[in-house]
Amino acid sequence: MDDRLKDLMKELGEAINESLSDSDRIAAAIGEIKRAGYDVFLVLEATIGFNKREEGDDADDGETVELDRGSEPATRRKLSRIKLTSQDQKFLRAMKISIEEEKH
């Protein structure tokens, strides 16, 4: 892992910690628990994943796909539209999930 990525990950961790520390809602909830006679220990775990994009692989580029919900008769079905990035498509292929339209 390069030093720039390590610095960015550290910055993200600090930003998350700071936002939790500055949260009035979290402080209020902890205060209520303490007033009820309990000590509070807050431990949060975050899983952060990242992939290096390949050259020419733009995160905003993607393919819009219509998914058929299939629960109603064909004349009344609603289609859902989602945008899949190349990473989404790679993941689905790895899971052996096909998004290809069925030919009738």
PEVENMO-V959553 format. One record per backbone hydrogen bond with DSSP energy under -0.5 kcal/mol. CO is the residue of the C=O (numbers start at 1). NH is the residue of the N-H. E is the energy in kcal/mol with one decimal. If there is no record, write none. Layout:
co = <CO:CO>
nh = <NH:NH>
e = <E:E>
//
This chain:
co = <2:3:4:5:6:7:8:9:10:11:12:13:14:15:16:17:18:20:22:23:24:25:26:27:28:29:30:31:32:33:34:41:46:47:54:56:58:63:65:65:67:67:73:73:78:80:82:82:84:85:86:87:88:89:90:91:92:93:96:102>
nh = <6:7:8:9:10:11:12:13:14:15:16:17:18:19:20:21:22:23:24:27:28:29:30:31:32:33:34:35:36:38:37:43:48:49:57:58:61:84:67:82:69:80:76:77:69:67:65:84:63:89:90:91:92:93:94:95:97:96:98:104>
e = <-2.0:-2.5:-2.3:-2.6:-2.4:-2.4:-2.2:-2.3:-2.4:-2.3:-2.4:-2.4:-2.6:-2.3:-2.0:-2.4:-2.1:-0.9:-0.6:-2.2:-2.5:-2.2:-2.6:-2.4:-2.2:-2.0:-2.4:-2.5:-1.3:-1.7:-1.9:-0.6:-0.6:-0.5:-2.4:-0.9:-0.8:-2.7:-0.5:-2.3:-0.6:-2.6:-2.3:-0.8:-1.3:-3.2:-3.0:-0.6:-2.5:-2.3:-2.4:-2.4:-2.6:-2.5:-2.3:-1.8:-3.1:-1.4:-0.5:-0.5>
//
